[in-house]
Amino acid sequence: MNKNLKRLLAGTGIVAGTVATAGIISYKITKKLVSIALDRGEEEPIVHDNGKEPDSPEMQHFRMERERAAEELENKGCKKVEITAHDGINLVGHWWECDGAERVIIAMHGWRSSWTKDFGLIADFFHQNKCHVLFAEQRGQNNSGGEYMGFGLTERYDCLEWIKWVNRQDIEVLPIYLCGISMGASTVLMTAGFELPSNVCGIIADCGYTSPHAIWKHVVEKGLNLRYDSMISAIAEDICRSKIQIGPKDYSCIDAMKVCKVPVLFIHGTDDGFVPVEMTYENYKACAAEKRLLIVPGAGHGMSYILDKEGYEKAVLEFWRDFDRKTSENQEADGCE
């Protein structure tokens, strides 16, 4: 029995010789897994597999640089802002204005992470290239309200509210780009399933998964060496629905990409051991809009920017150059009020 599974069993109170049926085992383990996935404050016994050895020089450098950049971003003097989500939950964001801004970035961080950790490294690049940035704090995490995370299923509605917030500000109507990492990437991809205001010009999705069901199945089977069979899937469906009123199979990035109308830049590292790069290929294939793809050889989960900063920035700058024009062409369109 692997260490992760032992830890899970200990968390459910199951010990060898006390379990009567496989059904009880499945239910208790699945309940614990869904709690880890969704519940605020639930400890995370499954460590992210970035695809790199945790103590390797590469990972040590990544962690050190990310911590340094997170602290710097925390001290930039961003303005704290708050909105109320469609379901009454209080959401917190951090607004960083830029003189002479040419576009707005709405940045959505990942699962059990933070705005400073996920965007500290790239924040100066955004600012130096004339971007206002709204760093959102995802529901169920950090300073935003809510008892549960939604793996993009609920956060897509929050992202839509942040778009409306930006368009209510006393600033020039500018191109808006939705940008996300990991769960944040899947959040912005799912947001593309809505009819978006005409000044939303593109999406930048870094290492997103295809659906909550697919990533849960991957983590359970590859990370825990358990079978994510029909029984576990059904139990997870019921527990998830009871917590956030939607099931892990009810909506996906694939569904959103099939009706997507805004350009998408997909980014992923080949060595991602947490969200497999194949999921970005699936999202890319499903995308009905104009699309770009940047695959970074050797990059683990969320590490593409630090591993290939030059290639990453080049791809983003070209994306902005090609699609900023959409706003000027649609200044009078509905939805930019």
C-alpha positions as CSV (number, residue, x, y, z in Angstrom):
1,M,0.0,0.0,0.0
2,N,1.6,3.3,-1.0
3,K,2.1,6.2,1.4
4,N,-0.5,8.5,-0.1
5,L,-3.2,5.7,0.2
6,K,-2.1,5.0,3.8
7,R,-2.5,8.7,4.6
8,L,-6.0,8.8,3.0
9,L,-7.1,5.7,4.9
10,A,-5.8,7.2,8.2
11,G,-7.8,10.3,7.4
12,T,-11.0,8.4,6.9
13,G,-10.5,6.3,10.0
14,I,-10.2,3.1,8.1
15,V,-7.6,0.5,9.3
16,A,-6.9,-3.0,8.1
17,G,-9.3,-5.5,9.5
18,T,-12.1,-3.1,10.3
19,V,-13.8,-2.8,6.9
20,A,-16.8,-4.9,6.2
21,T,-17.3,-4.2,2.5
22,A,-15.6,-2.7,-0.5
23,G,-18.6,-0.3,-0.8
24,I,-17.7,1.2,2.6
25,I,-14.1,1.5,1.6
26,S,-15.0,3.2,-1.7
27,Y,-17.4,5.6,0.0
28,K,-15.1,6.7,2.7
29,I,-12.0,7.1,0.5
30,T,-14.1,9.0,-2.1
31,K,-15.6,11.3,0.5
32,K,-12.1,12.1,1.7
33,L,-10.9,12.7,-1.9
34,V,-13.7,15.0,-2.7
35,S,-13.1,16.9,0.5
36,I,-9.5,17.4,-0.5
37,A,-10.6,18.6,-3.9
38,L,-13.3,21.0,-2.8
39,D,-13.3,21.9,0.9
40,R,-11.8,25.1,2.3
41,G,-9.3,24.4,5.0
42,E,-9.0,20.7,4.1
43,E,-5.4,19.6,4.4
44,E,-3.9,18.5,1.2
45,P,-2.2,15.1,1.6
46,I,-1.6,14.7,-2.2
47,V,1.5,16.7,-3.1
48,H,1.5,18.3,-6.6
49,D,3.6,16.2,-8.9
50,N,5.3,19.0,-11.0
51,G,7.0,16.2,-13.0
52,K,10.3,17.0,-11.3
53,E,12.1,15.6,-8.2
54,P,11.1,17.8,-5.3
55,D,14.7,18.2,-4.1
56,S,16.3,18.7,-7.5
57,P,18.2,21.9,-8.1
58,E,15.6,22.9,-10.7
59,M,12.7,22.6,-8.2
60,Q,14.6,24.4,-5.5
61,H,15.3,27.3,-7.9
62,F,11.7,27.4,-9.0
63,R,10.4,27.5,-5.4
64,M,12.9,30.1,-4.4
65,E,12.1,32.4,-7.3
66,R,8.4,31.9,-6.9
67,E,8.5,32.8,-3.2
68,R,10.7,35.9,-4.0
69,A,8.3,37.0,-6.7
70,A,5.2,36.4,-4.6
71,E,6.6,38.6,-1.9
72,E,7.4,41.3,-4.4
73,L,3.9,41.2,-5.9
74,E,2.4,41.3,-2.4
75,N,4.2,44.6,-1.8
76,K,3.3,46.3,-5.2
77,G,0.5,48.3,-3.6
78,C,-2.4,46.7,-5.5
79,K,-5.8,48.0,-4.6
80,K,-8.0,45.5,-2.8
81,V,-11.4,45.3,-4.4
82,E,-14.5,43.2,-3.6
83,I,-17.6,42.0,-5.4
84,T,-20.5,39.8,-4.7
85,A,-20.8,36.6,-6.7
86,H,-24.1,35.5,-8.3
87,D,-24.8,33.3,-5.4
88,G,-24.0,35.9,-2.7
89,I,-20.4,34.9,-1.9
90,N,-17.9,37.7,-1.3
91,L,-15.0,37.7,-3.7
92,V,-11.7,39.5,-3.3
93,G,-9.4,40.8,-6.0
94,H,-6.3,43.0,-6.3
95,W,-6.3,45.8,-8.9
96,W,-2.9,47.0,-10.3
97,E,-3.3,50.0,-12.5
98,C,-0.8,50.9,-15.2
99,D,-0.2,54.4,-16.7
100,G,-1.0,54.4,-20.4
101,A,-2.6,50.9,-20.2
102,E,-3.5,49.3,-23.5
103,R,-5.3,46.2,-22.2
104,V,-6.6,44.5,-19.0
105,I,-5.6,41.1,-17.7
106,I,-8.0,39.2,-15.4
107,A,-5.8,36.6,-13.7
108,M,-7.2,33.5,-12.1
109,H,-4.9,31.4,-9.9
110,G,-4.9,27.7,-9.3
111,W,-6.1,25.1,-6.9
112,R,-5.0,25.6,-3.3
113,S,-2.7,28.4,-4.5
114,S,-2.8,32.2,-4.5
115,W,-2.6,35.2,-6.8
116,T,0.9,36.1,-5.6
117,K,2.3,32.6,-6.0
118,D,0.9,31.9,-9.4
119,F,1.4,35.4,-11.0
120,G,4.4,36.8,-9.1
121,L,6.8,35.7,-11.7
122,I,4.9,37.2,-14.6
123,A,3.4,40.3,-13.0
124,D,6.2,42.7,-14.0
125,F,6.0,41.5,-17.6
126,F,2.2,42.4,-17.6
127,H,2.9,45.8,-16.1
128,Q,5.9,46.7,-18.3
129,N,3.7,45.9,-21.3
130,K,1.0,48.3,-20.4
131,C,-1.6,46.1,-18.7
132,H,-4.0,46.9,-15.9
133,V,-4.2,43.6,-14.0
134,L,-7.1,42.3,-11.8
135,F,-5.7,39.4,-9.7
136,A,-8.7,37.5,-8.5
137,E,-8.8,35.3,-5.4
138,Q,-10.7,32.2,-6.2
139,R,-13.7,31.3,-4.1
140,G,-13.1,28.9,-1.2
141,Q,-9.5,30.0,-1.0
142,N,-7.5,32.7,0.9
143,N,-9.5,35.9,1.4
144,S,-12.5,35.2,-0.8
145,G,-15.6,33.7,0.7
146,G,-17.2,30.3,0.2
147,E,-16.7,27.0,1.8
148,Y,-15.9,25.1,-1.4
149,M,-13.8,25.3,-4.5
150,G,-15.5,24.3,-7.8
151,F,-12.7,23.3,-10.1
152,G,-13.9,25.9,-12.6
153,L,-17.6,24.7,-12.5
154,T,-18.5,27.6,-10.1
155,E,-15.5,29.9,-10.7
156,R,-16.5,30.5,-14.3
157,Y,-19.5,32.5,-13.0
158,D,-17.1,34.5,-10.8
159,C,-14.8,35.2,-13.7
160,L,-17.8,36.5,-15.6
161,E,-18.6,38.8,-12.7
162,W,-15.0,40.1,-12.7
163,I,-15.3,41.0,-16.4
164,K,-18.4,43.0,-15.6
165,W,-16.6,44.7,-12.7
166,V,-13.7,45.7,-15.0
167,N,-16.2,47.2,-17.6
168,R,-17.8,49.2,-14.8
169,Q,-14.6,51.0,-13.9
170,D,-14.0,54.6,-14.9
171,I,-11.3,53.7,-17.4
172,E,-11.1,53.6,-21.2
173,V,-12.7,50.6,-22.7
174,L,-9.7,48.3,-23.3
175,P,-9.2,44.8,-24.6
176,I,-9.6,42.2,-21.8
177,Y,-7.7,39.0,-21.7
178,L,-8.6,36.2,-19.3
179,C,-5.5,34.5,-18.0
180,G,-5.3,31.4,-15.8
181,I,-2.9,28.8,-14.4
182,S,-3.9,25.2,-13.7
183,M,-7.4,25.3,-12.2
184,G,-7.4,29.0,-13.1
185,A,-6.7,28.0,-16.7
186,S,-9.6,25.7,-16.7
187,T,-11.7,28.4,-15.1
188,V,-11.0,30.9,-17.9
189,L,-11.5,28.2,-20.6
190,M,-15.0,27.3,-19.1
191,T,-15.8,31.0,-19.0
192,A,-15.5,31.0,-22.8
193,G,-18.8,29.1,-22.8
194,F,-20.7,32.3,-22.0
195,E,-21.6,35.0,-24.4
196,L,-18.8,37.4,-23.4
197,P,-18.7,41.2,-23.8
198,S,-17.2,42.3,-27.1
199,N,-14.0,43.7,-25.5
200,V,-13.0,40.3,-24.2
201,C,-10.3,39.6,-26.9
202,G,-8.6,36.4,-25.8
203,I,-7.8,33.8,-23.3
204,I,-4.4,32.6,-22.1
205,A,-4.6,29.1,-20.5
206,D,-1.5,27.7,-18.9
207,C,-1.6,24.0,-18.0
208,G,-5.4,23.6,-17.7
209,Y,-7.2,20.3,-17.5
210,T,-10.2,19.2,-19.5
211,S,-12.7,18.6,-16.8
212,P,-13.0,18.0,-13.0
213,H,-13.9,14.4,-13.6
214,A,-10.9,13.8,-15.9
215,I,-8.4,15.4,-13.6
216,W,-9.8,13.6,-10.5
217,K,-9.5,10.3,-12.4
218,H,-6.0,11.1,-13.4
219,V,-4.8,12.0,-9.9
220,V,-6.5,9.0,-8.3
221,E,-5.1,6.5,-10.8
222,K,-1.7,8.0,-11.4
223,G,-1.1,9.6,-8.0
224,L,-2.7,7.1,-5.7
225,N,-2.6,3.9,-7.8
226,L,-6.3,3.4,-7.2
227,R,-8.9,2.4,-9.8
228,Y,-11.4,5.3,-10.4
229,D,-14.1,2.9,-11.3
230,S,-17.8,3.5,-11.8
231,M,-18.6,3.1,-8.1
232,I,-16.1,5.8,-7.1
233,S,-17.1,8.0,-10.0
234,A,-20.8,7.8,-8.9
235,I,-20.0,8.5,-5.3
236,A,-17.8,11.5,-6.2
237,E,-20.7,12.8,-8.4
238,D,-23.2,12.7,-5.6
239,I,-20.9,14.2,-3.0
240,C,-19.7,17.0,-5.3
241,R,-23.3,17.8,-6.3
242,S,-24.3,18.0,-2.6
243,K,-21.5,20.5,-2.0
244,I,-21.6,22.8,-5.0
245,Q,-24.9,21.8,-6.8
246,I,-23.2,20.6,-9.9
247,G,-21.4,17.4,-10.8
248,P,-17.9,16.9,-12.1
249,K,-19.1,15.6,-15.4
250,D,-21.8,18.3,-15.9
251,Y,-19.5,20.8,-17.7
252,S,-16.0,20.9,-19.1
253,C,-13.5,22.9,-20.9
254,I,-14.2,20.7,-23.9
255,D,-17.9,21.8,-23.8
256,A,-16.8,25.5,-23.6
257,M,-14.2,25.2,-26.4
258,K,-16.8,23.8,-28.8
259,V,-18.7,27.1,-28.6
260,C,-15.8,29.4,-27.9
261,K,-15.7,32.6,-29.9
262,V,-12.6,34.3,-28.6
263,P,-9.0,33.4,-29.5
264,V,-7.1,31.1,-27.1
265,L,-3.4,30.7,-26.4
266,F,-2.9,27.3,-24.9
267,I,0.4,26.7,-22.9
268,H,1.7,23.6,-21.3
269,G,4.9,21.9,-20.3
270,T,5.8,18.4,-21.6
271,D,6.9,17.1,-18.2
272,D,3.8,18.1,-16.2
273,G,3.1,15.3,-13.8
274,F,0.0,16.8,-12.3
275,V,-2.1,17.9,-15.3
276,P,-0.9,15.9,-18.3
277,V,0.0,17.9,-21.4
278,E,-2.4,15.6,-23.4
279,M,-5.3,17.5,-21.7
280,T,-4.2,20.8,-23.3
281,Y,-4.0,19.0,-26.7
282,E,-7.6,17.9,-26.1
283,N,-8.7,21.4,-25.3
284,Y,-6.9,22.8,-28.2
285,K,-8.4,20.3,-30.6
286,A,-11.9,21.1,-29.4
287,C,-11.5,24.9,-29.6
288,A,-13.7,26.4,-32.3
289,A,-12.1,29.8,-32.2
290,E,-8.7,31.1,-33.4
291,K,-6.1,29.3,-31.4
292,R,-2.4,29.2,-30.7
293,L,-0.3,26.5,-28.9
294,L,2.9,26.8,-26.9
295,I,4.4,23.6,-25.6
296,V,7.5,24.0,-23.5
297,P,9.9,21.0,-23.5
298,G,10.9,19.8,-20.1
299,A,8.6,22.1,-18.1
300,G,6.7,20.7,-15.1
301,H,3.4,21.9,-13.8
302,G,3.2,25.7,-13.8
303,M,6.9,26.0,-14.7
304,S,6.7,27.0,-18.4
305,Y,7.3,30.7,-17.8
306,I,10.4,30.3,-15.7
307,L,11.8,27.6,-18.0
308,D,11.2,29.4,-21.3
309,K,10.6,33.0,-20.4
310,E,11.7,34.3,-23.8
311,G,9.4,31.9,-25.7
312,Y,6.5,32.5,-23.4
313,E,6.7,36.3,-23.6
314,K,7.1,36.2,-27.3
315,A,4.0,34.0,-27.7
316,V,1.9,36.3,-25.4
317,L,3.1,39.6,-27.1
318,E,2.3,38.2,-30.5
319,F,-1.1,37.1,-29.2
320,W,-1.8,40.6,-27.9
321,R,-0.5,42.2,-31.1
322,D,-2.8,40.1,-33.2
323,F,-6.0,40.4,-31.2
324,D,-5.9,43.8,-29.4
325,R,-7.5,45.2,-32.5
326,K,-10.8,43.5,-31.8
327,T,-11.7,46.1,-29.3
328,S,-11.2,49.1,-31.6
329,E,-13.3,47.3,-34.2
330,N,-16.1,46.7,-31.7
331,Q,-16.1,49.8,-29.5
332,E,-19.9,50.3,-30.0
333,A,-20.9,46.7,-29.6
334,D,-23.3,45.7,-26.8
335,G,-21.8,44.4,-23.6
336,C,-19.1,47.0,-23.1
337,E,-21.2,49.2,-20.8
